[in-house]
Amino acid sequence: MGKKNKQFVEKITAMEDDFAQWYTDVVKQADLVDYGPVRGTMIIKPDGFAIWENIRDELDRQIKETGHSNVSFPLFIPEGLLQKEKDHVEGFAPEVAWVTHGGEEELSERLVVRPTSEALFCEYYSKNIHSYRDLPMLYNQWSNVVRWEKTTRPFLRSLEFLWQEGHTAHATYEDAEQEANRMLEVYADVVENYLAIPVLKGKKTEKEKFAGAKYTLTIESLMHDGKALQSGTSHHFGSGFAEAFDISYLDENGEQQHVHQTSWGITTRLIGALIMVHGDNRGLVIPPRIAPTQAMIVPIAQHKEGVLDKAYDLRDRLKHLARVDIDGSDKMPGWKFNEYEMKGIPVRIEMGPKDIEKGQVVLVRRDTGEKEFVPLENLETRLPALLDEIQENLFEKALAHRDQKTSVAKDMKEFAQKLEENPGFLKAMWCGDTACEEKIKEETTATSRCIPFEQEKVSDTCVCCGKEAKELVYWAKAY
Ligand SMILES: [Zn+2]
C-alpha cells in the first residue's frame, strides 16, 4: 500500500478494534452527515440524502402501487388530542418535545411536536369517515418526527429523523390484518432486494409492541457486530384507536361500526443498517440498486492527449445504462480510488492511454476488489450484469453472516454462553410469559426481536423458566 493510501485508510478505525468508532468514522469520512446545533440532531449531507432518496423513491413507488395516497399532516399535536389513547400517550410521553409558547405568549394548551402522527390521523378520520363507501382510507406521509432521546447516534437514534408513516382505516379486522401483512411484505422486498439486507419477518411480543397496537409485525436484520436492528414495523390497531377517537361508519346494513386501523413506518435508520451490514474497513459499500452513483470513471494519465475526451465520451455512452459519473479533476488517481472506495461506489471504471490503445477499460468491484479487463464493445452488457452480480453477492454475504451468527439455546446457561461466544441471533423457545422476557433482558441485555412467522421447535421447554414452551423467539442485543 502506498504512503498516501495508507494515510487515508487510517482515518477509519478498524471495525474489529472498535465497531462503534468504525461506524462514526465511516459516517463522517463518507460525508453522509454533520451534527446539528442542537444535541442529537443531524444534518444529512448530499451523499447521505441521495441514498435516502433512492430508498424513498423505490418504497414510495411500491406504496402507491399498493393503492395508497401521499398526504401531509401538521407538525403539532394539541396535548388533549394525544391523551385520547391511554397506552399510546404513556408509550411516548417520556420522549416528546413540548411547545409552550407562541412568541412571548404562553399557550393555553401545550403542543407536542409529533413523535408519530396517529392522533392527528385519527382525529381526521373521525371527521371524514362516515360510510362503508369511505373505506378503506389508505394514507401515507413522508415527514420528520421528533423523539427526545437521551443517547443519540447518526441515523440510528437521533432527536429528529425522516420517515414515512402509513395510516389506514378499514371496515373489518381482517381487512386491516391483510393491510398490515401487505406492508410488511413491501418493507421486506425493499430491504432485501434493494438494500441487499436479509430480514427475519415476525411478530413482536406484547412487551415490545407499539404503544396502543393490538400487535406489531416487524422485519429484523443483523448488523456486522452481531447486534440486531429493527428495520421496519407494521402495526394492527384493531378498533382501539377508533373507540378512543370515535371513528365509526355506517355499514351496508345501516349499522354503526368502528373502523379497524393500521400504521406502518420505516426511517432513516435504514441507512445505519446499510452501513453496518455491508461496510468494511475501507468505508461504505453501497448495493448498486440503492447507490446514487453506480460506477465512477477514473481517467488514468489524464494529462495525455485524448484521455479525458475519451473518458467523457464513455460517460455519455454509459449514462443511459447506469448511474455513471466521472472524476476529471486533477487529483491523483490513487486519491480518487480511495475516495470512491470510501464512498462505497459499487464499480470503478479505469481508463488510460494503454486501455484506449487496446480498446478496453478496467472494471474494479468495490465488494471484492476484483479487477477485470473488458473490451469497450462489451461494456453495454457487462456493466449492468456486473452491477447485478454485486447486488446478489452483497445479499448472499449478509445472509451467510447472519446464518453463521445465529445460534440455538435450550437453557439460560447456554443462552449466556452463546451470546458471549458468537454474538448474534439466538433461537430459543419461550413460554409466553413477560416475566421470562424481562428476566432474559436483565440477565443478558438481549431482547426478544420477534416471534418468527416461520416457526420451528428447538426444544420443548421455555429457555428461561423451564415450563412448557409456546413458541420460538429470536433474541439478540439490539440497536
Ligand atoms: Zn418462561
Residues whose N, C-alpha, C, O or C-beta is under 5 A from the ligand:
A	BS01	ZN	C431 D433 C436 C462 C464 C465
